[in-house]
Amino acid sequence: MPNEKGIHVNSEIGRLRRLIIHSPDGGIGKVVPGKFKEWLYDDTVQLSQMRREYNEYVKLLLYFLDPEKIAYINDFEKKQTHKKQADCFKPGHKDYFNSEHVIDVQFLLSKVLEEDAVRQRILSAVCAWEGCSFATERRLESIDNSHELAKALITGWLYSNDSSASEFIFPPLPNFVFTRDIGIVLNDHLLLSNAATAARERETLLMKFISFNKLFRNDHEKLIEISESSDFFLLSEEEQRAYKTSVEGGDVMMIAPNHLVIGYSERTTPSAIDEIIHLIYKINTTGIEKITVVKIPRQRAVMHIDTVFTQVRKDTWVLYGKFSERVKKHKNEKQFPYYNHLLDKKADEDDNVEILRYHKPVAEQYQAGKNYRENINDKIHGLESLLRNISIEDFGVHENEVKIIYSGDNIFPFDEREQWTDSCNLLALKNGVVVGYDRNEETFKAFEAKGFSIIKARELFEKFDKKELTPDDVQDTLIVLPSAELSRARGGAHCMSMPLLRDNI
C-alpha cells in the first residue's frame, strides 16, 4: 500500500498520481556542437520552442493529476502572451504553480537547500565533485535565495549580484529533463541511479541529497544505493571500464508488484545488475519475487530498454520490431541474410537480445554465492515472448488477447526512424492511456489498427475545458505532444517522468 509520503509504484500502467519532472532549463540552451558527444546530445535545440512543447506536457500531467491548477495556469498564459515562457511554469518563480502531484526536481532541490546544514553539505559535495575553486564555493554560499542556488547547481550558470554579468562555473546538466534516469520507485523503496557518464553524475549526486533529506528523510532503509566494489580503484583503466557499476532508470521497470525488469544496455552494466539482484533479495522487504534481465545491444539508438519497449495496457505493448524474435524469424524466412556469413559474422549478432530470470530465494533464505537463475527457455525465447509472458503471468491476460504494436508499424525505414524519435518511449497515465510524440505517424496507424484513438494534447485540453470530456472518460488513447524540439534531446515522455505514486493495478 502507498506510504504516508505518497511514494509507491508497483506497475508501469497503474493510474499515475504523483511524479517528478524537470522543465527544460537554461543549461540546455547552452549546449554547443563541440560538446555533443560528451553531453549526450545529437543537435542543438531551440530552448524557447522546447519549453513551449514541454509546457503542454506539464499541462497534460496537471489535467490528469492535479486539475485544480489548470485554471491558474490558463489565466497566466493569457496574461503573459508576450513572454517566451509564462512565469507559472518556472520552478524558481514566485508564481510557480507548485503542485504536490507534478513536482519539478529543481523545486525539490530548493526546498532541501533551505536547511543550512544540508545546504553546506551539498555545496561542498558539488564543488569538490566539479573541482571548483574555493572562491567559487564562497560565491555559491553567498546566494541567499534557495531557488536561485538550485538553478545554479543544475544549470552551472551563475549571475553576478546585480545580474549584469553571468558565467559558467561548471558544466550544465542538459539531460536532467529526463528524470526517469535519476531513480526508480520499487513498490515503496527507491533505487537510486548511478549514472553511466560523467555528464550525468551531478544529477545522481543531487538526487541522493533530495532522497535522503526530503523524499525519504525519516525512512532511509527504503533507499537502495549501489556503488563500485571496494577494490575497484585497484583495477587498470581498461578493467574499470569493463567493470564499471552504473544503472539508469530507463533500464529499470517495476513491471508488476512482484516483478522487476532490468536492462543490460549502453548505460546499465552487468556489475550493477548483479549488485541490484543481490541487494533486493538480501534485504527482502521490497516485495519483489522475480527479476528479469533483458540484454540489448550497447548502442546509442537503444540506450535504455524503455527506448525499445514500454507497456500501454495490461494486454498491449509497443515494441521496436527489430528486436522481436517473431519479426526476425519472418524476415529470415523471406530472405536469409547470407551476407552475415560472407562477412564472417554470426547471423544477426548486432540485434541479439538475451533474457535471464532470477527468482526469490525459497522461504526467504537468501544465501550469497547461490545462483537463483530460473530456466525459462520453455516459455521465453526473446523479447516479444517476454512481453507476452508478462501480460499472461503477471496480469492474467489470455494468451490470444496479448497485442504487440510495432514502431513505425514495422515498416522499414519508418520503424527505425520513429524508434529514434521515441515511438516506443511512452508514459502511461493509466491503463490504456499513454503519452508520446506527434511525429511518429506510422506508429499511429499501428495503434489505430489495435483499436486506439490518437489525439493531440491541445485538442484534448479544449475538450476538457468545454466539459466534453474528463480525464476519467479517456480510454484506449495515445495522446501526442508537439515534439519538433523535444525529440532532439533523445528522450520521450517515459524518459521525462519519474513516477512516485501509481494506483494499484
C-alpha positions as MATLAB code, in Angstrom:
seq = 'MPNEKGIHVNSEIGRLRRLIIHSPDGGIGKVVPGKFKEWLYDDTVQLSQMRREYNEYVKLLLYFLDPEKIAYINDFEKKQTHKKQADCFKPGHKDYFNSEHVIDVQFLLSKVLEEDAVRQRILSAVCAWEGCSFATERRLESIDNSHELAKALITGWLYSNDSSASEFIFPPLPNFVFTRDIGIVLNDHLLLSNAATAARERETLLMKFISFNKLFRNDHEKLIEISESSDFFLLSEEEQRAYKTSVEGGDVMMIAPNHLVIGYSERTTPSAIDEIIHLIYKINTTGIEKITVVKIPRQRAVMHIDTVFTQVRKDTWVLYGKFSERVKKHKNEKQFPYYNHLLDKKADEDDNVEILRYHKPVAEQYQAGKNYRENINDKIHGLESLLRNISIEDFGVHENEVKIIYSGDNIFPFDEREQWTDSCNLLALKNGVVVGYDRNEETFKAFEAKGFSIIKARELFEKFDKKELTPDDVQDTLIVLPSAELSRARGGAHCMSMPLLRDNI';
ca = [
       0.000    0.000    0.000;
       1.147    3.605   -0.544;
       3.070    5.050    2.381;
       2.235    8.346    4.041;
       4.669   10.171    1.743;
       2.712    9.216   -1.339;
       5.511    7.058   -2.728;
       4.510    3.669   -4.100;
       4.785    2.240   -7.615;
       4.054   -1.391   -8.461;
       3.412   -1.228  -12.203;
       4.056    0.813  -15.329;
       0.352    1.307  -16.070;
      -1.494    1.990  -12.794;
      -3.247    5.379  -12.646;
      -0.445    7.926  -12.240;
      -0.913   10.170   -9.191;
       2.441   11.782   -8.476;
       5.746   12.186  -10.306;
       8.960   14.190  -10.591;
       9.721   16.146  -13.756;
      12.161   18.867  -14.773;
      11.308   21.731  -17.082;
      13.983   22.462  -19.728;
      16.405   24.909  -18.123;
      18.930   27.412  -19.384;
      21.706   24.826  -19.406;
      20.067   23.017  -22.331;
      20.183   26.220  -24.335;
      23.951   26.393  -23.894;
      24.860   23.016  -25.413;
      27.372   23.605  -28.230;
      28.278   21.222  -31.083;
      31.754   20.615  -29.724;
      30.240   19.047  -26.580;
      27.555   16.873  -28.241;
      29.230   13.535  -27.552;
      30.321   14.387  -24.023;
      26.966   15.928  -23.031;
      24.937   13.179  -24.796;
      23.228   15.386  -27.390;
      22.976   14.986  -31.151;
      21.869   18.517  -32.008;
      21.293   21.942  -30.550;
      17.754   22.794  -29.509;
      15.755   25.995  -29.689;
      15.113   26.403  -25.977;
      12.086   28.710  -26.218;
      10.252   26.303  -28.534;
      11.316   23.311  -26.452;
       9.794   24.968  -23.404;
       6.520   25.642  -25.225;
       6.330   21.968  -26.172;
       7.253   20.823  -22.669;
       4.636   23.115  -21.134;
       1.966   21.131  -22.991;
       3.362   18.015  -21.340;
       3.140   19.713  -17.936;
      -0.433   20.829  -18.570;
      -1.420   17.345  -19.674;
       0.003   15.915  -16.458;
      -1.873   18.507  -14.415;
      -5.190   17.807  -16.147;
      -4.850   14.172  -15.075;
      -3.020   14.529  -11.741;
      -3.881   17.973  -10.337;
      -6.693   19.601  -12.365;
      -7.246   22.365   -9.819;
      -4.050   24.020  -11.095;
      -5.287   24.316  -14.688;
      -7.379   27.479  -14.280;
      -4.419   29.179  -12.614;
      -2.081   28.261  -15.475;
      -4.567   29.186  -18.215;
      -5.037   32.601  -16.614;
      -1.272   33.208  -16.555;
      -0.838   32.138  -20.158;
      -3.495   34.618  -21.257;
      -1.871   37.461  -19.298;
       1.712   36.716  -20.366;
       1.361   36.029  -24.092;
       4.402   38.226  -24.770;
       6.707   36.020  -22.709;
       8.704   33.090  -24.065;
       7.567   31.099  -21.018;
       4.816   32.073  -18.598;
       6.166   32.652  -15.082;
       3.862   29.995  -13.646;
       5.984   27.282  -15.330;
       9.273   28.453  -13.778;
      10.071   26.392  -10.659;
      12.047   29.226   -9.061;
       9.473   31.968   -9.679;
       7.081   33.261   -7.004;
       4.157   32.490   -9.350;
       5.173   28.859   -9.987;
       2.136   26.533   -9.991;
       3.700   24.435   -7.199;
       1.768   21.184   -7.410;
       2.071   18.391   -4.853;
       1.473   15.910   -7.668;
       3.598   17.234  -10.552;
       6.868   18.190   -8.886;
       9.896   19.767  -10.521;
      13.216   18.374   -9.298;
      14.602   21.939   -9.154;
      11.793   22.917   -6.801;
      12.542   19.868   -4.626;
      16.226   20.771   -4.534;
      15.427   24.331   -3.485;
      13.430   23.013   -0.519;
      16.328   20.815    0.549;
      18.677   23.805    0.296;
      16.598   25.755    2.823;
      18.178   23.739    5.656;
      21.552   25.325    6.390;
      23.455   22.180    7.385;
      22.290   20.228    4.349;
      22.882   23.226    2.104;
      26.533   23.377    3.158;
      26.984   19.646    2.594;
      25.503   19.911   -0.901;
      27.689   22.870   -1.854;
      30.824   21.189   -0.537;
      29.995   17.943   -2.328;
      29.161   19.576   -5.671;
      32.177   21.883   -5.610;
      34.503   19.027   -4.715;
      32.916   16.854   -7.423;
      33.348   19.574  -10.046;
      36.795   20.693   -8.879;
      35.700   24.265   -8.154;
      37.926   26.840   -6.586;
      37.330   27.935   -3.017;
      36.346   31.357   -4.360;
      33.580   29.790   -6.469;
      32.305   27.856   -3.480;
      32.174   31.083   -1.469;
      30.196   32.768   -4.255;
      27.657   29.960   -4.176;
      27.452   30.196   -0.382;
      26.579   33.883   -0.721;
      23.381   33.146   -2.681;
      20.582   33.580   -0.155;
      17.700   32.577   -2.405;
      17.438   28.773   -2.374;
      15.626   28.749   -5.735;
      18.424   30.711   -7.398;
      21.007   28.436   -5.819;
      19.170   25.308   -7.016;
      19.086   26.760  -10.525;
      22.830   27.491  -10.415;
      23.623   23.938   -9.229;
      21.617   22.480  -12.116;
      22.463   24.841  -14.979;
      26.084   25.557  -13.931;
      25.327   29.192  -14.764;
      25.952   31.933  -12.215;
      24.830   35.557  -12.377;
      26.576   38.417  -10.624;
      24.786   40.073   -7.711;
      23.418   42.861   -9.915;
      22.642   40.436  -12.806;
      24.875   42.485  -15.093;
      27.155   39.563  -15.944;
      26.982   35.785  -15.998;
      29.346   32.862  -16.478;
      29.669   29.093  -16.329;
      31.035   27.807  -13.023;
      30.719   24.149  -14.051;
      29.034   22.189  -16.854;
      25.236   22.273  -17.224;
      23.014   19.225  -16.758;
      21.172   19.187  -20.100;
      19.891   15.631  -19.518;
      18.188   16.398  -16.193;
      14.935   16.838  -18.125;
      14.934   13.017  -18.280;
      14.071   12.435  -14.636;
      13.295    8.739  -15.233;
      17.032    8.073  -15.071;
      17.730    9.524  -11.616;
      15.804    6.906   -9.658;
      13.054    4.313   -9.823;
      10.431    3.510   -7.190;
      10.191   -0.218   -6.438;
       6.922   -0.659   -4.551;
       7.699    1.542   -1.512;
      11.506    1.558   -1.965;
      13.626    3.815   -4.167;
      16.548    2.532   -6.204;
      18.955    5.412   -6.702;
      20.642    5.514  -10.074;
      24.380    5.584  -10.617;
      24.992    7.462  -13.871;
      26.972    5.803  -16.629;
      28.582    9.008  -17.898;
      30.308   11.984  -16.336;
      27.718   14.301  -17.900;
      25.054   12.920  -15.554;
      26.994   12.254  -12.373;
      25.955   15.527  -10.727;
      22.321   14.530  -11.299;
      22.986   11.351   -9.323;
      24.610   13.339   -6.524;
      21.784   15.886   -6.267;
      19.133   13.151   -6.306;
      20.812   11.408   -3.388;
      20.583   14.579   -1.311;
      16.937   15.045   -2.301;
      16.103   11.442   -1.464;
      17.865   11.283    1.889;
      16.782   14.735    3.057;
      13.312   15.116    1.537;
      11.598   12.117   -0.066;
      12.774    9.534    2.491;
      14.049   11.793    5.241;
      12.869    9.512    8.056;
      12.909    6.285    6.084;
      16.489    5.777    4.871;
      16.173    1.997    4.963;
      13.835    2.286    1.960;
      16.636    3.708   -0.185;
      18.696    1.296   -2.260;
      22.137    2.538   -3.312;
      24.666    0.764   -5.473;
      28.323    1.653   -5.822;
      31.631    0.412   -7.139;
      33.232   -2.571   -5.414;
      35.754   -1.810   -2.678;
      38.694   -2.869   -4.866;
      37.516   -1.028   -7.984;
      40.202    1.633   -7.623;
      42.896   -1.062   -7.876;
      41.851   -2.039  -11.400;
      43.511   -0.672  -14.507;
      41.633    1.932  -16.561;
      40.698   -0.721  -19.107;
      39.404   -3.049  -16.385;
      37.489   -0.208  -14.741;
      35.649    0.473  -17.999;
      34.711   -3.212  -18.180;
      33.589   -3.492  -14.558;
      32.039   -0.063  -14.007;
      28.894   -0.130  -11.871;
      26.193    2.012  -13.440;
      22.414    1.859  -13.671;
      19.942    4.394  -15.030;
      16.184    4.439  -14.516;
      15.378    3.972  -18.183;
      16.650    0.413  -17.772;
      14.519   -0.400  -14.720;
      10.789   -1.168  -14.839;
       8.692   -2.065  -11.813;
       6.502   -4.045  -14.155;
       4.219   -5.764  -11.615;
       4.008   -5.849   -7.786;
       6.413   -8.776   -7.530;
       8.303   -8.456  -10.827;
      11.237   -6.193  -11.676;
      12.689   -5.884  -15.191;
      16.245   -4.589  -15.628;
      18.013   -3.820  -18.886;
      21.669   -4.510  -19.654;
      22.399   -1.769  -22.149;
      24.759    1.022  -23.109;
      24.069    2.689  -19.748;
      23.462   -0.163  -17.277;
      26.272   -2.618  -16.598;
      26.420   -6.276  -15.510;
      28.131   -5.395  -12.222;
      25.269   -3.019  -11.360;
      22.646   -5.631  -12.216;
      24.485   -8.205  -10.111;
      24.552   -5.847   -7.139;
      20.865   -4.925   -7.526;
      19.766   -8.565   -7.599;
      21.821   -9.402   -4.501;
      20.637   -6.313   -2.596;
      16.965   -6.834   -3.374;
      16.976  -10.477   -2.348;
      19.174   -9.830    0.658;
      17.128   -7.004    2.208;
      13.927   -8.960    1.422;
      11.489   -6.086    2.075;
      10.753   -4.873   -1.457;
       8.083   -7.452   -2.305;
       9.995   -8.399   -5.466;
       9.938  -12.143   -6.153;
      11.307  -12.342   -9.672;
      13.818  -10.237  -11.593;
      14.077  -10.423  -15.360;
      17.235   -9.161  -17.055;
      16.987   -8.041  -20.681;
      20.231   -7.716  -22.590;
      20.022   -5.412  -25.600;
      22.782   -4.174  -27.942;
      25.011   -1.484  -26.471;
      24.076    1.204  -28.988;
      23.126    4.848  -28.593;
      19.975    4.374  -30.667;
      18.702    1.975  -27.991;
      20.439    3.393  -24.943;
      17.851    2.000  -22.465;
      15.245   -0.742  -22.642;
      12.484    1.887  -22.492;
      13.584    3.048  -25.947;
      12.825   -0.481  -27.200;
       9.521   -1.230  -25.460;
       7.006    0.179  -22.986;
       3.694   -1.102  -21.691;
       0.476    0.504  -22.919;
      -2.190   -1.625  -21.294;
      -2.363   -4.933  -19.423;
      -2.601   -6.715  -22.743;
      -0.768   -4.268  -25.015;
       2.848   -3.242  -25.608;
       4.688   -1.037  -28.069;
       7.911   -2.616  -29.367;
      10.722   -1.924  -31.791;
      10.282   -4.824  -34.228;
      13.996   -5.109  -34.868;
      14.244   -6.930  -31.526;
      11.165   -9.107  -31.918;
      12.017  -12.772  -32.437;
       8.780  -13.230  -34.395;
       9.586  -10.395  -36.793;
      13.187  -11.554  -37.262;
      12.062  -15.117  -37.975;
       9.556  -13.889  -40.544;
      12.175  -11.746  -42.289;
      14.696  -14.583  -42.332;
      12.144  -16.929  -43.830;
      11.546  -14.459  -46.637;
      15.234  -13.951  -47.403;
      18.071  -15.459  -45.390;
      20.831  -12.882  -44.614;
      23.759  -14.653  -46.305;
      25.848  -11.502  -46.059;
      26.425  -12.166  -42.359;
      28.248  -15.368  -43.198;
      30.124  -13.798  -46.079;
      31.356  -11.152  -43.670;
      32.269  -13.875  -41.151;
      29.684  -12.574  -38.716;
      27.274  -14.531  -36.611;
      23.834  -14.056  -38.166;
      22.030  -11.092  -36.580;
      24.639  -10.762  -33.853;
      24.106   -6.997  -33.633;
      20.408   -7.461  -32.906;
      20.585  -10.308  -30.391;
      18.516   -9.996  -27.244;
      19.102  -12.265  -24.259;
      16.579  -12.831  -21.457;
      17.504  -14.136  -17.993;
      15.292  -14.503  -14.931;
      16.125  -14.844  -11.246;
      13.668  -15.965   -8.569;
      13.341  -15.001   -4.936;
      15.077  -17.434   -2.564;
      12.730  -20.116   -1.244;
      11.414  -19.473    2.272;
      13.268  -16.150    2.301;
      16.595  -17.926    2.756;
      18.962  -15.732    0.787;
      22.475  -17.178    0.523;
      25.332  -15.193   -1.001;
      27.036  -17.006   -3.844;
      23.994  -19.087   -4.741;
      22.587  -18.888   -8.275;
      18.858  -18.161   -8.234;
      18.511  -18.179  -12.000;
      15.400  -19.830  -13.470;
      15.232  -21.900  -16.635;
      12.687  -20.028  -18.786;
      13.691  -21.463  -22.156;
      10.411  -23.327  -22.458;
       8.293  -20.151  -22.457;
      10.503  -17.150  -23.270;
      12.569  -17.188  -26.456;
      13.077  -13.458  -26.978;
      11.765  -10.011  -26.216;
       8.310  -10.355  -27.749;
       7.632  -13.612  -25.918;
       8.794  -11.934  -22.685;
       6.205   -9.174  -23.090;
       3.521  -11.748  -23.834;
       4.614  -13.761  -20.796;
       4.330  -10.690  -18.525;
       0.790   -9.945  -19.732;
      -0.228  -13.571  -19.234;
       1.520  -14.399  -15.943;
       1.511  -11.018  -14.173;
      -1.769   -9.548  -15.441;
      -3.918  -12.605  -16.142;
      -4.407  -11.828  -19.818;
      -5.459  -14.697  -22.066;
      -2.702  -15.712  -24.469;
      -4.777  -14.871  -27.548;
      -5.535  -11.361  -26.254;
      -1.961  -10.031  -26.000;
      -1.269   -7.291  -28.557;
       2.078   -6.012  -29.806;
       2.171   -2.620  -31.539;
       5.330   -2.069  -33.557;
       7.319    1.100  -34.045;
       6.626    2.561  -37.485;
       4.038   -0.189  -37.999;
       7.055   -2.468  -38.535;
       7.683   -0.987  -41.983;
      11.239   -0.068  -42.989;
      12.540    2.674  -42.818;
       9.765    4.110  -40.633;
      10.405    1.567  -37.873;
      13.963    2.815  -37.359;
      13.180    6.481  -37.952;
      10.335    6.532  -35.454;
      12.132    4.448  -32.846;
      14.858    7.106  -32.975;
      12.214    9.725  -32.148;
      10.851    7.693  -29.239;
       7.854    5.882  -30.691;
       8.430    3.152  -28.084;
       9.105    5.511  -25.168;
       5.575    6.119  -23.898;
       4.361    7.172  -20.450;
       1.150    5.574  -19.209;
      -1.160    7.982  -17.381;
      -3.366    5.000  -16.662;
      -4.075    1.572  -18.095;
      -4.532    2.103  -21.854;
      -3.857    5.877  -21.925;
      -0.325    6.804  -22.929;
       1.657    9.891  -23.957;
       4.006   10.113  -26.948;
       5.296   12.452  -29.648;
       3.278   13.788  -32.581;
       5.870   12.975  -35.239;
       5.618    9.171  -35.251;
       2.789    8.913  -37.772;
       3.315    5.339  -38.969;
       3.237    4.162  -35.358;
      -0.122    5.940  -35.005;
      -1.510    3.709  -37.756;
      -0.398    0.656  -35.805;
      -2.145    1.976  -32.683;
      -5.337    2.674  -34.603;
      -5.288   -0.821  -36.071;
      -5.349   -2.164  -32.497;
      -8.385   -0.035  -31.589;
      -6.690    3.006  -30.024;
      -7.570    6.644  -30.649;
      -4.920    9.281  -31.393;
      -5.428   12.841  -30.178;
      -3.195   15.889  -29.888;
      -2.730   17.198  -26.348;
      -4.047   20.660  -27.216;
      -7.209   19.217  -28.774;
      -7.749   17.178  -25.624;
      -7.344   20.303  -23.465;
     -10.117   22.000  -25.444;
     -12.438   19.050  -24.841;
     -11.634   19.133  -21.121;
     -12.213   22.898  -20.906;
     -15.535   22.625  -22.742;
     -16.592   19.796  -20.397;
     -16.967   17.448  -23.365;
     -14.591   15.013  -21.679;
     -12.944   14.427  -18.331;
      -9.660   12.590  -17.769;
     -11.674    9.696  -16.352;
     -13.525    9.418  -19.680;
     -10.362    8.959  -21.733;
      -9.809    5.314  -22.605;
      -7.531    3.424  -25.018;
      -5.852    6.575  -26.310;
      -2.419    7.751  -27.410;
      -2.094   11.450  -26.533;
       0.582   13.162  -28.602;
       2.749   16.152  -27.713;
       4.406   18.630  -30.081;
       7.973   17.425  -30.460;
       9.958   19.385  -33.035;
      12.497   20.376  -30.363;
      11.752   17.949  -27.514;
      12.630   14.961  -29.679;
      16.077   16.391  -30.448;
      17.108   15.737  -26.864;
      16.735   11.950  -27.433;
      14.087   11.003  -24.894;
      10.307   10.661  -24.857;
       7.525   11.035  -22.300;
       8.637    7.906  -20.439;
      12.135    9.356  -20.054;
      10.702   12.697  -18.903;
       8.988   11.192  -15.861;
       9.936    9.708  -12.519;
       6.699    8.248  -11.109;
       6.406    8.435   -7.324;
       2.859    7.148   -6.918;
       0.546    4.993   -9.017;
      -2.694    3.279   -8.120;
      -2.514   -0.473   -7.723;
      -3.372   -2.207  -10.983;
];
